[in-house]
Amino acid sequence: MMASPIDNTVKQTAGVGSRVGEQTGKFWLLTNPRTNAHS
């Protein structure tokens, strides 16, 4: 059974979103050490 183009697009978009979120989270921790220490 082949995945539909829509399914592939959704998966790609979710993958990009999670990678961007991961980088943003790392940047946030680097720029906000006090926030990181409290967590």
Helices and strands as residue ranges (DSSP letters): H 5-31, H 33-38
